C-alpha cells in the first residue's frame, strides 16, 4: 500500500481520565475516530505564539467594549444585547470553545 495508512500500528498514549475524556469529546465533536484525531492534532503546525494570541484577544475585547459603549450611547443598547445573545447561543450550540479552531466553525456561524 502506498497511502498514508500503510504501516499503521497500534500505539499507547498516557493520559489522565480527565484528559482522555476531553480528547474523546473533541474527537467525537470533530466527527473523527479518536486515533485519527490524536494524530491529526499532534501533527498540526505549531500554534500561534502565546503573545500573539494574547494581543489578538486584548484587541478584540477593546473593540468590543468600544462598540458596546458606542451603541449604548446612541440608544441602541438592545441591538448590543440581542447580538450578544445570538453569539452566546451559537457558542453554546458549538459545544466547546475548543471547536472554534475547527475551520468549519466559521461556516456554521448563523447568529
Secondary structure as UniProt FT lines:
FT   TURN            4..7
FT   HELIX           17..30
FT   HELIX           34..42
FT   HELIX           50..73
FT   TURN            74..75
FT   HELIX           77..94
FT   HELIX           97..101
FT   HELIX           103..108
//
